Amino acid sequence: MKLYHAPGSCSQAVHIVLLEANLDAELVEVDARRHVIKGGGDYYEITPLGYVPLLVLDDGTVLREGPVIAQYLADLKPQSALAPAHGTMARYRLQEWLNFLTSEIHKGFIPLLYAVAAGKYVDTARPKLLARFKWLDQQLEGKRYLMGETFTLADAYLFALTGWAKATWIKSVYHADIDLSGFENLQRWYEGVRARPCVQTVLAREGLAD
Ligand SMILES: N[C@@H](CCC(=O)N[C@@H](CS)C(=O)NCC(=O)O)C(=O)O
């Protein structure tokens, strides 16, 4: 398998899932802003959509969309418990989280990340995103992870996205300018995920360790 990814982007979630599931894949780094492959090559030749993550299986099958790639990987190793079994209510709960994260948080960040180009839209986008994070903070009350005691790929996804609000590299490149420090459950959860050995390894590999 080959995973096209960009450090610190949403593909970080898939990178975490790979390690948590103890799976091997060749990592191919992409500059997602310039759409070039590290070491040379036009990323648009790999995918006309131009975005990461992208998984290419050994038989050439291409799988796209982070939440789907993450589920595919988790299902290769059910014993990792990164995704509950298909057909169970818990699986639907996981998909509920993934859809929320992708549409409400991931894409909710976009106007902030591209604030200069977004103009006034950022004034409505920021409170909306903050409201979503506030709700997330409430959901994490008394819980170790999003789905309870077990770390799932929803945690990996939220971790990558929450990093966008915290990371100074984001502030220097984009203008996210969103303060999550008041959300205590979210902060506790974030530190708990960050301390996981696989997450530490991913952050180090992506050049984002403290
Ligand atoms: N719907 C896609 C969106 C992926 C996405 O937005 N990737 C960003 C990085 S977080 C990217 O590669 N952006 C470059 C671009 O859109 O040109 C998914 O969920 O996998």
The ligand as a MOL file (V3000), in Angstrom:
LIG
                    3D

  0  0  0     0  0            999 V3000
M  V30 BEGIN CTAB
M  V30 COUNTS 20 19 0 0 0
M  V30 BEGIN ATOM
M  V30 1 N -12.8300 15.3770 1.0370 0
M  V30 2 C -11.4170 15.1680 1.2580 0
M  V30 3 C -10.7750 16.5010 1.5780 0
M  V30 4 C -9.2920 16.3650 1.8120 0
M  V30 5 C -8.6370 17.7070 2.0130 0
M  V30 6 O -9.2970 18.7450 2.1800 0
M  V30 7 N -7.2790 17.6820 1.9760 0
M  V30 8 C -6.5060 18.9040 2.0770 0
M  V30 9 C -5.5110 18.8200 3.2230 0
M  V30 10 S -6.3670 18.8060 4.7810 0
M  V30 11 C -5.7190 19.0820 0.7910 0
M  V30 12 O -5.0030 18.1960 0.3780 0
M  V30 13 N -5.8910 20.2440 0.1630 0
M  V30 14 C -5.2230 20.5780 -1.0510 0
M  V30 15 C -6.2040 20.9980 -2.1040 0
M  V30 16 O -7.4250 20.9460 -1.8510 0
M  V30 17 O -5.7630 21.3800 -3.1720 0
M  V30 18 C -11.1770 14.1600 2.3790 0
M  V30 19 O -11.9310 14.1960 3.3670 0
M  V30 20 O -10.2690 13.3180 2.2860 0
M  V30 END ATOM
M  V30 BEGIN BOND
M  V30 1 1 1 2
M  V30 2 1 2 3
M  V30 3 1 2 18
M  V30 4 1 3 4
M  V30 5 1 4 5
M  V30 6 2 5 6
M  V30 7 1 5 7
M  V30 8 1 7 8
M  V30 9 1 8 9
M  V30 10 1 8 11
M  V30 11 1 9 10
M  V30 12 2 11 12
M  V30 13 1 11 13
M  V30 14 1 13 14
M  V30 15 1 14 15
M  V30 16 2 15 16
M  V30 17 1 15 17
M  V30 18 2 18 19
M  V30 19 1 18 20
M  V30 END BOND
M  V30 END CTAB
M  END
